[in-house]
Amino acid sequence: MQVKAQPKSRRPGLQGLVPDVAGLRLRIGVNDAAEDGRANRAVCALLAAALGVASGQVSVLQGATSRQKTLLAVGDPKLLAARMADICNSFAGADP
C-alpha cells in the first residue's frame, strides 16, 4: 500500500487520500516523531488496526526515511484487498 506518513500529527489516524505522481496515497497521521523508527512503527500499527491484523503483519517495504512509504501487509490477499478497498472507498469524493 502506498501511504504518506504525517509524523507529529495533531489528528492521528487515517486522513484520506492524497494525490502523488504515482497515483493516490493514503495519508496516515501519527503522534510519534520521525525519530528512531517510532513514526514508522506507529504508521504500521495504525494501518494494521484499520485492516484488522496484528501490527507485526504490516511493515515498511520502501521509504523508511521518507514520508512517502510503501507498506506490506501479510495475510489473506482477498481479505486485505477488500478491507483496503473499503478504506479507500470511505474517502472517495472527499477533498484531500
C-alpha positions in Angstrom: 0.0 0.0 0.0 1.3 3.4 -0.9 1.0 5.8 2.0 2.1 9.3 3.1 3.1 9.5 6.7 2.4 12.6 8.8 4.6 12.4 11.9 3.7 14.6 14.9 0.2 15.0 13.5 -2.4 16.9 15.5 -5.0 14.5 14.2 -3.7 10.9 14.3 -5.4 8.3 12.2 -6.4 7.7 8.6 -6.7 11.1 7.0 -7.8 10.4 3.4 -6.3 10.0 0.0 -3.8 12.5 -1.4 -2.5 12.8 -4.9 1.0 11.7 -5.8 3.0 11.4 -9.0 2.4 7.6 -8.8 -1.3 7.9 -8.1 -3.2 8.2 -4.8 -1.7 7.6 -1.4 -3.4 7.0 1.9 -2.4 9.7 4.3 -1.8 8.4 7.8 -1.1 10.8 10.7 0.6 9.6 13.9 1.6 11.4 17.1 5.1 10.0 17.1 8.1 11.9 15.8 10.2 10.5 13.0 13.0 9.5 15.3 14.5 6.0 15.7 11.7 4.5 13.6 8.9 5.4 16.0 6.7 7.0 13.4 7.2 4.0 11.1 6.1 1.6 13.8 3.1 3.8 14.6 2.1 4.0 10.9 2.3 0.3 10.6 0.3 -0.3 13.8 -2.4 2.2 12.7 -2.8 0.6 9.3 -2.7 -2.9 10.9 -5.6 -1.9 13.2 -7.5 -0.5 10.2 -7.0 -3.8 8.3 -7.8 -5.9 11.4 -4.5 -7.7 11.5 -1.7 -7.8 14.1 0.8 -4.9 14.0 3.6 -7.3 13.2 1.9 -8.2 9.9 2.5 -4.7 8.5 6.0 -3.4 7.7 7.7 -0.7 5.7 8.8 -2.1 2.4 10.2 1.1 1.0 10.7 4.7 2.2 11.8 4.1 5.8 13.3 7.6 5.9 10.7 9.3 3.7 7.1 10.5 4.3 6.2 8.6 1.1 6.2 4.9 2.0 5.3 1.5 0.6 3.8 -0.7 3.3 3.5 -4.5 3.1 0.6 -6.3 4.9 0.9 -10.0 5.3 -2.3 -12.1 5.4 -5.1 -13.3 3.2 -4.8 -11.3 0.0 -8.5 -11.3 -0.8 -9.5 -10.2 2.7 -6.8 -7.5 2.8 -7.7 -6.2 -0.7 -11.4 -6.0 0.4 -10.5 -4.1 3.6 -8.2 -1.7 1.7 -11.0 -1.1 -0.9 -13.4 -0.3 2.0 -10.9 2.1 3.5 -10.2 3.9 0.2 -13.9 4.0 -0.7 -14.7 5.6 2.6 -12.6 8.6 1.4 -13.9 8.6 -2.2 -15.1 12.0 -3.1 -13.6 13.7 0.0 -11.2 16.6 -0.5 -7.6 15.7 0.1 
